[in-house]
Amino acid sequence: MGEAVGIIEVFGLATAFAAADAGCKAANVTIENFDKNKPANADALPVPLIVMIKFRGTISDVRAAVAAAKQRAEELAGVVATHEIASPEADTEKMLRLSGMDKV
C-alpha cells in the first residue's frame, strides 16, 4: 500500500491545471498524470471533457489539496466529484496509474 491519494474530477483541462496548482500550493503533495473522460452526454456539460487530478501525500495533506483544488475549480468550470483514499490497496494502485491523456 502506498501514499494516500486524493482524486478530483473537474470540467476541462484549463480548470484542471488551475485546480492542480491550487492543491499543490495548499499542501505538501505531488500530482500524478491527469486522466480524461469524454462522457456520452458531453454536449450537455459545461465543458465537454472531464479531467481527473490525483494528489499524493499524507492523508491530511491530500485532504487539504483536494479542498483547495475544489474551491478553485468551482470558481471556474466546476467539479464533478472528489474522493480521498487513505491507504490504497495494490490493485487500486494499478488502476490509479492508468491514464487516457495520451490516447486520441
Secondary structure in CASP SS format (residue, H / E / C, confidence):
PFRMAT SS
TARGET T0000
AUTHOR 0000-0000-0000
METHOD secondary structure of the structure
MODEL  1
M C 1.00
G C 1.00
E C 1.00
A E 1.00
V E 1.00
G E 1.00
I E 1.00
I E 1.00
E E 1.00
V E 1.00
F E 1.00
G C 1.00
L H 1.00
A H 1.00
T H 1.00
A H 1.00
F H 1.00
A H 1.00
A H 1.00
A H 1.00
D H 1.00
A H 1.00
G H 1.00
C H 1.00
K H 1.00
A H 1.00
A C 1.00
N C 1.00
V C 1.00
T E 1.00
I E 1.00
E C 1.00
N C 1.00
F C 1.00
D E 1.00
K E 1.00
N E 1.00
K C 1.00
P C 1.00
A C 1.00
N C 1.00
A H 1.00
D H 1.00
A H 1.00
L C 1.00
P C 1.00
V C 1.00
P C 1.00
L C 1.00
I E 1.00
V E 1.00
M E 1.00
I E 1.00
K E 1.00
F E 1.00
R E 1.00
G E 1.00
T C 1.00
I H 1.00
S H 1.00
D H 1.00
V H 1.00
R H 1.00
A H 1.00
A H 1.00
V H 1.00
A H 1.00
A H 1.00
A H 1.00
K H 1.00
Q H 1.00
R H 1.00
A H 1.00
E H 1.00
E H 1.00
L C 1.00
A C 1.00
G C 1.00
V E 1.00
V E 1.00
A E 1.00
T E 1.00
H E 1.00
E E 1.00
I E 1.00
A C 1.00
S C 1.00
P C 1.00
E C 1.00
A H 1.00
D H 1.00
T H 1.00
E H 1.00
K H 1.00
M H 1.00
L H 1.00
R C 1.00
L C 1.00
S C 1.00
G C 1.00
M C 1.00
D C 1.00
K C 1.00
V C 1.00
END
